[in-house]
Amino acid sequence: MAVRQQSRHERTEDPAGQLSAAELLDLFGDEYTRRVFEAVSERPRGGRAVAQAADVSRATAYRRLNELRDAGLVTSEYQFASDGHHREQFTARARHLSVSLDGGDIEAAVSVDD
């Protein structure tokens, strides 16, 4: 099994390019991970908003967001509010996931934004 990460500029140094097909399928095989990813795919959100949109606990949302970020499929950025607090915003990078079965091999490709 192999995974290929594709970006607009065919970068391969990204963590998403280092995931095996099994790791990628395991990651998205989890219902909570899919719900969390769907929430940040709709629009950038903070952790609490992700938890609410995905209907999961905040701990579950942050765990899944960290896994997705570590995999290179989600990015995060701190936003500074006028009250002096900072909040982490999560944005989906992955735009397309394809799985192919070819000659007994399972291959997966992920297209991500730069």
TIMI-2910 file (N, C-alpha, C, CB; in pm, 1 decimal, decimal comma, always signed):
<rs>
+----------+----------+----------+----------+----------+----------+----------+----------+----------+----------+----------+----------+------+
!      n_x !      n_y !      n_z !     ca_x !     ca_y !     ca_z !      c_x !      c_y !      c_z !     cb_x !     cb_y !     cb_z ! resn !
+----------+----------+----------+----------+----------+----------+----------+----------+----------+----------+----------+----------+------+
!    +83,2 !   -118,1 !     +0,0 !     +0,0 !     +0,0 !     +0,0 !    +87,6 !   +124,3 !     +0,0 !    -94,7 !     -0,1 !   +120,6 !  Met !
!    +44,2 !   +222,0 !    -76,0 !   +119,6 !   +345,9 !    -84,9 !    +23,0 !   +462,6 !    -90,6 !   +212,7 !   +345,8 !   -207,9 !  Ala !
!    +73,5 !   +577,1 !    -50,5 !     -6,5 !   +698,5 !    -60,9 !    +78,1 !   +802,8 !   -129,8 !    -55,3 !   +748,3 !    +79,0 !  Val !
!    +15,5 !   +879,3 !   -212,6 !    +84,1 !   +987,1 !   -281,8 !    +11,9 !  +1115,9 !   -251,4 !    +91,1 !   +961,7 !   -434,3 !  Arg !
!    +84,3 !  +1212,6 !   -202,6 !    +27,1 !  +1343,2 !   -172,3 !    +57,6 !  +1433,2 !   -289,8 !    +83,6 !  +1402,5 !    -38,3 !  Gln !
!    -43,7 !  +1501,4 !   -338,7 !    -25,1 !  +1590,0 !   -452,5 !    -66,4 !  +1730,6 !   -413,0 !   -105,8 !  +1541,1 !   -575,1 !  Gln !
!    +14,1 !  +1826,2 !   -448,8 !    -25,9 !  +1965,2 !   -429,9 !    -26,0 !  +2031,6 !   -565,9 !    +68,9 !  +2040,0 !   -330,3 !  Ser !
!    -61,8 !  +2156,5 !   -565,8 !    -62,6 !  +2228,1 !   -692,8 !    +76,1 !  +2233,5 !   -755,8 !   -115,7 !  +2368,8 !   -673,0 !  Arg !
!   +179,2 !  +2223,1 !   -674,4 !   +316,0 !  +2230,7 !   -724,0 !   +388,2 !  +2097,0 !   -710,0 !   +392,8 !  +2339,4 !   -649,9 !  His !
!   +312,6 !  +1988,9 !   -689,1 !   +367,5 !  +1853,5 !   -675,8 !   +476,7 !  +1844,8 !   -569,3 !   +423,0 !  +1806,8 !   -809,2 !  Glu !
!   +454,0 !  +1912,1 !   -456,2 !   +546,8 !  +1901,9 !   -344,1 !   +531,7 !  +1765,4 !   -279,7 !   +522,2 !  +2014,7 !   -240,5 !  Arg !
!   +644,1 !  +1706,6 !   -234,6 !   +637,0 !  +1576,6 !   -169,7 !   +698,4 !  +1577,5 !    -30,7 !   +705,4 !  +1473,2 !   -254,5 !  Thr !
!   +752,2 !  +1691,9 !    +15,5 !   +812,2 !  +1696,4 !   +148,3 !   +708,3 !  +1710,2 !   +258,9 !   +910,2 !  +1810,6 !   +156,5 !  Glu !
!   +583,7 !  +1713,8 !   +222,7 !   +472,3 !  +1730,0 !   +314,9 !   +447,2 !  +1601,9 !   +394,5 !   +346,3 !  +1770,2 !   +238,7 !  Asp !
!   +404,2 !  +1612,9 !   +522,0 !   +371,4 !  +1492,5 !   +598,7 !   +265,6 !  +1406,3 !   +531,7 !   +324,4 !  +1530,8 !   +736,3 !  Pro !
!   +171,5 !  +1467,6 !   +459,2 !    +66,4 !  +1389,9 !   +393,6 !   +125,8 !  +1294,0 !   +292,2 !    -34,7 !  +1482,5 !   +325,4 !  Ala !
!   +239,7 !  +1327,6 !   +234,2 !   +305,3 !  +1240,8 !   +137,5 !   +375,4 !  +1123,6 !   +201,9 !   +403,2 !  +1318,9 !    +57,1 !  Gly !
!   +388,5 !  +1124,3 !   +333,3 !   +457,8 !  +1017,1 !   +403,3 !   +362,0 !   +916,6 !   +465,7 !   +547,0 !  +1074,8 !   +509,7 !  Gln !
!   +233,2 !   +937,7 !   +452,3 !   +135,3 !   +844,1 !   +505,9 !   +122,9 !   +724,3 !   +413,3 !     -1,6 !   +912,3 !   +524,8 !  Leu !
!   +117,5 !   +606,9 !   +470,9 !    +88,6 !   +489,5 !   +389,1 !    -61,4 !   +487,2 !   +360,8 !   +135,0 !   +357,3 !   +460,0 !  Ser !
!   -100,7 !   +409,1 !   +261,9 !   -243,4 !   +396,9 !   +231,6 !   -317,2 !   +342,5 !   +353,7 !   -266,1 !   +304,7 !   +108,4 !  Ala !
!   -256,4 !   +248,5 !   +424,1 !   -319,8 !   +191,2 !   +543,5 !   -340,4 !   +299,4 !   +649,6 !   -233,9 !    +75,2 !   +600,8 !  Ala !
!   -239,9 !   +385,2 !   +670,6 !   -252,7 !   +492,4 !   +769,7 !   -362,0 !   +591,3 !   +730,1 !   -119,0 !   +565,9 !   +786,4 !  Glu !
!   -365,7 !   +625,1 !   +602,4 !   -466,7 !   +718,0 !   +554,1 !   -606,7 !   +660,4 !   +568,0 !   -439,7 !   +754,3 !   +409,4 !  Leu !
!   -622,8 !   +534,4 !   +530,9 !   -753,6 !   +470,4 !   +542,2 !   -793,8 !   +451,6 !   +688,0 !   -753,0 !   +335,7 !   +470,5 !  Leu !
!   -697,7 !   +420,0 !   +774,7 !   -727,1 !   +409,9 !   +918,2 !   -772,2 !   +545,0 !   +973,8 !   -603,3 !   +359,2 !   +995,6 !  Asp !
!   -703,8 !   +650,1 !   +933,0 !   -736,9 !   +783,8 !   +981,4 !   -880,1 !   +820,5 !   +944,5 !   -639,1 !   +887,6 !   +924,4 !  Leu !
!   -916,8 !   +803,2 !   +819,0 !  -1051,2 !   +838,6 !   +775,2 !  -1152,5 !   +727,5 !   +800,2 !  -1049,4 !   +873,4 !   +628,9 !  Phe !
!  -1106,0 !   +614,3 !   +848,0 !  -1197,1 !   +506,8 !   +885,5 !  -1267,5 !   +534,7 !  +1017,3 !  -1122,1 !   +376,1 !   +894,4 !  Gly !
!  -1220,2 !   +634,0 !  +1089,5 !  -1279,3 !   +672,3 !  +1217,1 !  -1389,5 !   +775,6 !  +1193,9 !  -1171,4 !   +728,1 !  +1313,1 !  Asp !
!  -1509,7 !   +744,3 !  +1241,5 !  -1624,7 !   +832,8 !  +1220,2 !  -1601,4 !   +973,0 !  +1275,6 !  -1748,5 !   +773,2 !  +1284,0 !  Glu !
!  -1542,3 !   +982,4 !  +1394,3 !  -1520,3 !  +1113,5 !  +1454,8 !  -1420,0 !  +1195,3 !  +1373,2 !  -1470,8 !  +1097,9 !  +1599,4 !  Tyr !
!  -1316,6 !  +1129,8 !  +1322,7 !  -1219,0 !  +1200,3 !  +1239,7 !  -1286,1 !  +1254,7 !  +1114,4 !  -1102,0 !  +1107,1 !  +1201,8 !  Thr !
!  -1371,0 !  +1175,1 !  +1052,3 !  -1441,7 !  +1222,0 !   +932,9 !  -1530,3 !  +1341,4 !   +965,4 !  -1525,8 !  +1108,9 !   +872,5 !  Arg !
!  -1602,3 !  +1335,2 !  +1076,6 !  -1691,3 !  +1445,9 !  +1114,4 !  -1611,8 !  +1573,0 !  +1144,2 !  -1775,9 !  +1407,0 !  +1236,9 !  Arg !
!  -1500,4 !  +1557,9 !  +1212,8 !  -1415,1 !  +1673,3 !  +1244,0 !  -1358,0 !  +1731,1 !  +1114,8 !  -1300,1 !  +1633,1 !  +1341,2 !  Val !
!  -1310,3 !  +1644,7 !  +1025,6 !  -1255,1 !  +1692,7 !   +899,5 !  -1362,9 !  +1763,1 !   +816,4 !  -1194,1 !  +1575,9 !   +819,9 !  Phe !
!  -1482,2 !  +1708,0 !   +812,9 !  -1591,7 !  +1771,9 !   +739,5 !  -1619,8 !  +1911,5 !   +794,6 !  -1718,9 !  +1685,5 !   +746,6 !  Glu !
!  -1613,0 !  +1926,9 !   +925,8 !  -1639,6 !  +2057,6 !   +987,6 !  -1537,9 !  +2161,7 !   +942,7 !  -1638,2 !  +2045,9 !  +1140,5 !  Ala !
!  -1409,2 !  +2126,2 !   +937,9 !  -1308,2 !  +2224,6 !   +895,4 !  -1301,9 !  +2236,8 !   +743,9 !  -1170,6 !  +2186,2 !   +949,7 !  Val !
!  -1357,8 !  +2139,8 !   +672,3 !  -1364,3 !  +2149,6 !   +526,2 !  -1468,7 !  +2252,1 !   +483,5 !  -1396,4 !  +2012,5 !   +464,3 !  Ser !
!  -1574,4 !  +2266,9 !   +563,8 !  -1678,2 !  +2365,3 !   +532,6 !  -1623,7 !  +2506,5 !   +539,7 !  -1796,4 !  +2350,5 !   +627,6 !  Glu !
!  -1545,8 !  +2532,9 !   +646,1 !  -1484,8 !  +2664,2 !   +667,7 !  -1386,8 !  +2652,0 !   +783,4 !  -1593,3 !  +2774,2 !   +696,7 !  Arg !
!  -1288,7 !  +2742,6 !   +792,1 !  -1197,6 !  +2741,0 !   +906,4 !  -1275,7 !  +2760,9 !  +1036,0 !  -1089,1 !  +2850,2 !   +891,5 !  Pro !
!  -1234,4 !  +2687,7 !  +1138,5 !  -1304,3 !  +2695,2 !  +1267,4 !  -1204,2 !  +2679,2 !  +1381,5 !  -1415,3 !  +2586,5 !  +1276,9 !  Arg !
!  -1244,5 !  +2731,5 !  +1496,0 !  -1171,7 !  +2705,8 !  +1619,1 !  -1213,0 !  +2571,0 !  +1675,5 !  -1196,4 !  +2817,7 !  +1722,0 !  Gly !
!  -1138,5 !  +2521,7 !  +1770,9 !  -1164,5 !  +2390,0 !  +1828,7 !  -1304,1 !  +2372,5 !  +1885,4 !  -1066,2 !  +2363,0 !  +1935,5 !  Gly !
!  -1351,6 !  +2471,6 !  +1958,4 !  -1487,4 !  +2462,2 !  +2015,8 !  -1593,2 !  +2456,0 !  +1906,3 !  -1515,5 !  +2582,2 !  +2108,3 !  Arg !
!  -1575,6 !  +2537,4 !  +1803,0 !  -1671,5 !  +2537,4 !  +1692,4 !  -1667,2 !  +2404,3 !  +1616,7 !  -1642,6 !  +2654,5 !  +1596,3 !  Ala !
!  -1549,2 !  +2345,8 !  +1605,5 !  -1537,2 !  +2214,0 !  +1541,2 !  -1612,3 !  +2110,8 !  +1623,7 !  -1387,8 !  +2172,7 !  +1525,0 !  Val !
!  -1591,1 !  +2111,9 !  +1753,8 !  -1659,0 !  +2015,9 !  +1841,5 !  -1810,7 !  +2028,5 !  +1827,3 !  -1617,0 !  +2037,7 !  +1988,9 !  Ala !
!  -1858,2 !  +2151,6 !  +1823,4 !  -2001,8 !  +2173,1 !  +1811,6 !  -2052,9 !  +2127,1 !  +1674,7 !  -2035,5 !  +2321,2 !  +1834,1 !  Gln !
!  -1984,0 !  +2164,1 !  +1566,9 !  -2028,9 !  +2127,8 !  +1431,9 !  -2022,9 !  +1977,2 !  +1408,7 !  -1944,1 !  +2199,5 !  +1327,1 !  Ala !
!  -1922,5 !  +1911,7 !  +1468,3 !  -1904,9 !  +1767,5 !  +1448,9 !  -1982,9 !  +1686,2 !  +1551,4 !  -1757,5 !  +1731,3 !  +1456,5 !  Ala !
!  -2040,3 !  +1754,3 !  +1649,0 !  -2115,8 !  +1689,5 !  +1756,3 !  -2030,2 !  +1587,8 !  +1832,0 !  -2239,9 !  +1620,8 !  +1699,2 !  Asp !
!  -1910,9 !  +1635,1 !  +1874,0 !  -1818,8 !  +1554,0 !  +1953,4 !  -1771,9 !  +1638,1 !  +2071,5 !  -1697,1 !  +1504,2 !  +1867,4 !  Val !
!  -1712,3 !  +1574,4 !  +2169,7 !  -1658,3 !  +1649,5 !  +2283,1 !  -1538,9 !  +1732,4 !  +2236,1 !  -1616,8 !  +1553,6 !  +2399,2 !  Ser !
!  -1506,0 !  +1836,0 !  +2311,2 !  -1389,6 !  +1917,9 !  +2275,4 !  -1262,4 !  +1835,3 !  +2276,9 !  -1375,6 !  +2036,7 !  +2371,0 !  Arg !
!  -1249,3 !  +1745,1 !  +2374,3 !  -1129,5 !  +1660,7 !  +2380,8 !  -1117,3 !  +1575,3 !  +2254,5 !  -1133,5 !  +1570,4 !  +2506,5 !  Ala !
!  -1228,2 !  +1518,4 !  +2210,8 !  -1227,1 !  +1437,0 !  +2088,9 !  -1193,6 !  +1523,3 !  +1967,7 !  -1363,3 !  +1367,0 !  +2068,7 !  Thr !
!  -1252,3 !  +1641,1 !  +1959,3 !  -1225,5 !  +1730,4 !  +1846,4 !  -1077,6 !  +1765,2 !  +1840,4 !  -1310,1 !  +1858,8 !  +1857,0 !  Ala !
!  -1018,9 !  +1804,9 !  +1953,6 !   -877,5 !  +1843,0 !  +1953,9 !   -786,8 !  +1723,6 !  +1923,5 !   -839,7 !  +1904,0 !  +2089,1 !  Tyr !
!   -821,1 !  +1606,7 !  +1974,5 !   -741,5 !  +1486,8 !  +1944,2 !   -740,4 !  +1460,3 !  +1793,8 !   -797,3 !  +1363,5 !  +2019,8 !  Arg !
!   -858,7 !  +1463,3 !  +1733,2 !   -868,6 !  +1436,2 !  +1589,2 !   -804,1 !  +1548,2 !  +1508,1 !  -1015,8 !  +1419,1 !  +1547,6 !  Arg !
!   -820,5 !  +1673,0 !  +1549,7 !   -755,5 !  +1783,5 !  +1479,4 !   -603,8 !  +1769,9 !  +1483,5 !   -797,7 !  +1917,3 !  +1540,3 !  Leu !
!   -550,2 !  +1730,6 !  +1597,8 !   -405,5 !  +1711,4 !  +1608,8 !   -357,6 !  +1598,2 !  +1518,1 !   -366,4 !  +1682,2 !  +1754,1 !  Asn !
!   -434,5 !  +1489,2 !  +1511,5 !   -397,8 !  +1378,3 !  +1422,9 !   -400,8 !  +1422,7 !  +1277,0 !   -492,6 !  +1258,6 !  +1443,8 !  Glu !
!   -504,1 !  +1497,0 !  +1239,4 !   -514,7 !  +1546,1 !  +1102,3 !   -404,4 !  +1646,2 !  +1070,3 !   -651,3 !  +1610,0 !  +1079,4 !  Leu !
!   -370,0 !  +1730,6 !  +1166,6 !   -260,8 !  +1827,2 !  +1146,2 !   -128,1 !  +1754,7 !  +1133,2 !   -254,7 !  +1928,7 !  +1262,6 !  Arg !
!   -103,8 !  +1656,4 !  +1219,5 !    +20,1 !  +1579,2 !  +1211,8 !    +33,0 !  +1506,6 !  +1077,9 !    +26,5 !  +1478,7 !  +1326,4 !  Asp !
!    -80,2 !  +1469,6 !  +1020,7 !    -81,9 !  +1400,2 !   +891,9 !    -68,8 !  +1497,7 !   +774,5 !   -210,4 !  +1319,1 !   +878,0 !  Ala !
!    -72,4 !  +1629,1 !   +802,6 !    -59,6 !  +1728,8 !   +697,5 !   -187,9 !  +1756,8 !   +623,0 !    +43,3 !  +1686,1 !   +601,4 !  Gly !
!   -301,2 !  +1712,9 !   +677,9 !   -429,5 !  +1729,5 !   +610,5 !   -507,6 !  +1849,8 !   +660,2 !   -512,1 !  +1605,9 !   +627,8 !  Leu !
!   -463,6 !  +1905,8 !   +773,3 !   -525,0 !  +2024,3 !   +833,9 !   -411,1 !  +2115,3 !   +878,2 !   -619,9 !  +1986,3 !   +955,6 !  Val !
!   -430,4 !  +2243,6 !   +864,8 !   -334,5 !  +2340,1 !   +918,2 !   -400,7 !  +2417,3 !  +1031,5 !   -283,9 !  +2437,1 !   +806,9 !  Thr !
!   -318,1 !  +2479,1 !  +1113,2 !   -373,3 !  +2563,5 !  +1218,9 !   -295,0 !  +2693,1 !  +1224,3 !   -369,8 !  +2491,4 !  +1356,2 !  Ser !
!   -364,1 !  +2794,8 !  +1270,8 !   -306,0 !  +2927,7 !  +1278,6 !   -369,9 !  +2998,6 !  +1397,2 !   -327,0 !  +3007,9 !  +1145,4 !  Glu !
!   -289,6 !  +3072,6 !  +1469,9 !   -344,1 !  +3146,6 !  +1583,7 !   -400,3 !  +3280,2 !  +1537,5 !   -236,1 !  +3168,3 !  +1691,5 !  Tyr !
!   -519,6 !  +3309,8 !  +1584,8 !   -586,2 !  +3436,5 !  +1558,7 !   -588,1 !  +3514,4 !  +1690,5 !   -732,3 !  +3415,0 !  +1501,4 !  Gln !
!   -549,0 !  +3639,6 !  +1685,8 !   -548,6 !  +3722,2 !  +1805,5 !   -674,7 !  +3807,7 !  +1808,1 !   -421,9 !  +3810,8 !  +1811,2 !  Phe !
!   -746,8 !  +3796,1 !  +1917,7 !   -872,2 !  +3869,5 !  +1933,7 !   -845,6 !  +4005,6 !  +1995,8 !   -971,7 !  +3789,8 !  +2020,0 !  Ala !
!   -941,1 !  +4094,9 !  +1982,2 !   -926,4 !  +4230,0 !  +2037,4 !   -920,3 !  +4228,7 !  +2189,7 !  -1041,8 !  +4318,6 !  +1991,3 !  Ser !
!   -969,4 !  +4121,3 !  +2251,4 !   -963,8 !  +4112,7 !  +2398,0 !   -828,0 !  +4062,5 !  +2447,6 !  -1074,3 !  +4020,6 !  +2449,2 !  Asp !
!   -733,0 !  +4039,8 !  +2355,6 !   -599,5 !  +3996,3 !  +2393,7 !   -580,6 !  +3845,6 !  +2394,7 !   -567,1 !  +4049,7 !  +2527,2 !  Gly !
!   -687,3 !  +3771,1 !  +2383,9 !   -676,7 !  +3624,9 !  +2380,0 !   -639,4 !  +3578,9 !  +2239,8 !   -809,1 !  +3558,9 !  +2424,7 !  His !
!   -583,0 !  +3461,6 !  +2233,3 !   -553,4 !  +3403,8 !  +2102,8 !   -626,8 !  +3270,6 !  +2090,2 !   -399,8 !  +3385,0 !  +2083,1 !  His !
!   -670,8 !  +3244,9 !  +1970,7 !   -745,7 !  +3122,2 !  +1943,8 !   -687,5 !  +3055,4 !  +1821,2 !   -897,1 !  +3151,2 !  +1923,9 !  Arg !
!   -683,2 !  +2923,5 !  +1826,6 !   -630,7 !  +2846,5 !  +1715,4 !   -742,8 !  +2818,8 !  +1614,9 !   -567,3 !  +2714,3 !  +1765,3 !  Glu !
!   -718,8 !  +2852,3 !  +1489,3 !   -812,9 !  +2826,4 !  +1380,8 !   -759,7 !  +2709,5 !  +1298,7 !   -833,5 !  +2953,6 !  +1291,5 !  Gln !
!   -845,4 !  +2617,3 !  +1265,5 !   -807,7 !  +2499,8 !  +1187,6 !   -869,8 !  +2508,8 !  +1049,0 !   -851,7 !  +2369,6 !  +1258,8 !  Phe !
!   -791,2 !  +2474,1 !   +947,9 !   -834,4 !  +2479,5 !   +808,7 !   -794,2 !  +2350,0 !   +739,4 !   -773,3 !  +2602,5 !   +735,8 !  Thr !
!   -883,7 !  +2295,3 !   +661,4 !   -853,5 !  +2173,4 !   +585,5 !   -760,8 !  +2207,8 !   +469,4 !   -984,1 !  +2106,0 !   +533,2 !  Ala !
!   -659,1 !  +2125,7 !   +449,5 !   -570,5 !  +2138,3 !   +333,3 !   -607,6 !  +2036,9 !   +227,3 !   -423,5 !  +2120,5 !   +374,4 !  Arg !
!   -651,1 !  +1919,5 !   +270,0 !   -684,2 !  +1813,5 !   +174,8 !   -811,2 !  +1850,9 !   +100,4 !   -701,1 !  +1677,1 !   +246,6 !  Ala !
!   -807,5 !  +1837,8 !    -29,3 !   -922,5 !  +1871,0 !   -112,4 !   -976,4 !  +1749,8 !   -186,0 !   -885,9 !  +1978,7 !   -211,5 !  Arg !
!   -894,3 !  +1649,0 !   -202,2 !   -937,2 !  +1532,0 !   -278,1 !   -862,7 !  +1409,3 !   -227,1 !   -912,9 !  +1552,1 !   -430,3 !  His !
!   -936,2 !  +1302,1 !   -204,6 !   -878,1 !  +1173,7 !   -164,3 !   -926,5 !  +1070,2 !   -263,4 !   -917,5 !  +1134,7 !    -16,5 !  Leu !
!   -833,4 !   +996,3 !   -320,8 !   -874,2 !   +888,8 !   -411,3 !   -804,0 !   +760,1 !   -370,7 !   -842,2 !   +924,6 !   -559,2 !  Ser !
!   -875,0 !   +651,6 !   -386,3 !   -822,9 !   +519,1 !   -355,5 !   -838,8 !   +435,1 !   -481,0 !   -896,8 !   +454,0 !   -232,4 !  Val !
!   -733,0 !   +364,7 !   -517,3 !   -742,3 !   +278,4 !   -634,3 !   -692,7 !   +138,4 !   -600,0 !   -661,7 !   +337,0 !   -752,0 !  Ser !
!   -751,2 !    +43,1 !   -666,4 !   -714,1 !    -96,6 !   -651,5 !   -654,3 !   -139,2 !   -784,6 !   -837,3 !   -186,9 !   -610,6 !  Leu !
!   -526,3 !   -169,4 !   -783,2 !   -458,8 !   -200,8 !   -908,1 !   -370,3 !   -322,8 !   -889,6 !   -376,0 !    -81,0 !   -957,3 !  Asp !
!   -407,6 !   -432,1 !   -950,0 !   -325,8 !   -552,5 !   -944,3 !   -302,7 !   -604,3 !   -803,4 !   -194,7 !   -526,5 !  -1008,8 !  Gly !
!   -402,0 !   -591,9 !   -718,2 !   -387,9 !   -639,2 !   -581,1 !   -328,2 !   -537,7 !   -485,6 !   -304,7 !   -760,8 !   -579,7 !  Gly !
!   -283,6 !   -424,7 !   -537,1 !   -229,1 !   -318,8 !   -452,2 !   -335,8 !   -213,7 !   -427,0 !   -104,0 !   -254,7 !   -517,0 !  Asp !
!   -334,2 !   -159,9 !   -306,8 !   -422,0 !    -48,0 !   -272,8 !   -335,4 !    +76,6 !   -269,1 !   -496,5 !    -71,0 !   -135,3 !  Ile !
!   -373,0 !   +174,9 !   -346,9 !   -300,4 !   +300,8 !   -348,6 !   -396,1 !   +413,1 !   -313,1 !   -234,6 !   +325,8 !   -486,5 !  Glu !
!   -344,0 !   +512,9 !   -245,2 !   -424,5 !   +628,3 !   -207,4 !   -347,5 !   +755,1 !   -244,5 !   -459,0 !   +625,7 !    -54,5 !  Ala !
!   -420,2 !   +854,0 !   -292,1 !   -360,8 !   +983,0 !   -326,3 !   -442,5 !  +1092,9 !   -262,2 !   -352,9 !  +1002,8 !   -479,8 !  Ala !
!   -373,4 !  +1191,3 !   -208,2 !   -437,6 !  +1305,9 !   -144,8 !   -390,2 !  +1430,8 !   -215,9 !   -406,0 !  +1312,4 !     +8,0 !  Val !
!   -483,4 !  +1513,6 !   -257,2 !   -450,6 !  +1644,5 !   -313,3 !   -470,6 !  +1747,4 !   -203,3 !   -538,7 !  +1677,6 !   -439,7 !  Ser !
!   -369,4 !  +1830,7 !   -180,8 !   -378,2 !  +1931,4 !    -75,1 !   -349,9 !  +2069,8 !   -131,2 !   -280,3 !  +1899,1 !    +38,8 !  Val !
!   -402,7 !  +2169,5 !    -62,6 !   -372,5 !  +2307,9 !    -95,5 !   -234,8 !  +2340,5 !    -41,2 !   -479,9 !  +2404,9 !    -38,1 !  Asp !
!   -170,3 !  +2436,6 !   -105,0 !    -39,9 !  +2483,2 !    -55,3 !    -56,5 !  +2569,6 !    +65,2 !    +35,5 !  +2559,3 !   -162,3 !  Asp !
+----------+----------+----------+----------+----------+----------+----------+----------+----------+----------+----------+----------+------+
</rs>
